[in-house]
Amino acid sequence: MSETTGQATTALLLVYNGDSGFLSRSFDYLHKLTSPGTYECSLCALTYGPFGMRRDWRRFLTTLRLPVRFLHRDQFREQYPLAVAESFPAVFVAAPTAQPRQVVAARQLNAIGSLRELQQLMSKIDAQAQQPAPLPSP
């Protein structure tokens, strides 16, 4: 996995349903610990435990061919004000010269029941994003 800050290449953007900043992240952390059933970020719930990123998820990310960037929703909206997302969490494919394209909506992420299911979905997206774009017909 290469976690990048620039956009020199196509990348996967994983956007959490929470804002950045110490207070927001602290509140989210406490919410996840005290009331996990009502926690609103399924992406975070699947990929993070009480002490950080789950080891299996971290290892899995190294198998993806595309670089992966993690953003909170406020960071995403700031960096990509024209990108369309109805709600978060969400997954996008971001090409260097275009607005990110949403490939997984919150509804789909919220329906995923295990880390393994998420990994299978991300592998599929990674493989599809690596395919060359079809040439336009004459």
Sequence and secondary structure as in RCSB ss.txt:
>XXXX:A:sequence
MSETTGQATTALLLVYNGDSGFLSRSFDYLHKLTSPGTYECSLCALTYGPFGMRRDWRRFLTTLRLPVRFLHRDQ
FREQYPLAVAESFPAVFVAAPTAQPRQVVAARQLNAIGSLRELQQLMSKIDAQAQQPAPLPSP
>XXXX:A:secstr
    SS SS EEEEEESS  SHHHHHHHHHHHHH GGG S HHHHHHEETTEE HHHHHHHTT SS EEEEEHHH
HHHH TT   SSSSEEEEE TTS  EEEE HHHHHH  SHHHHHHHHHHHHHHHTS       
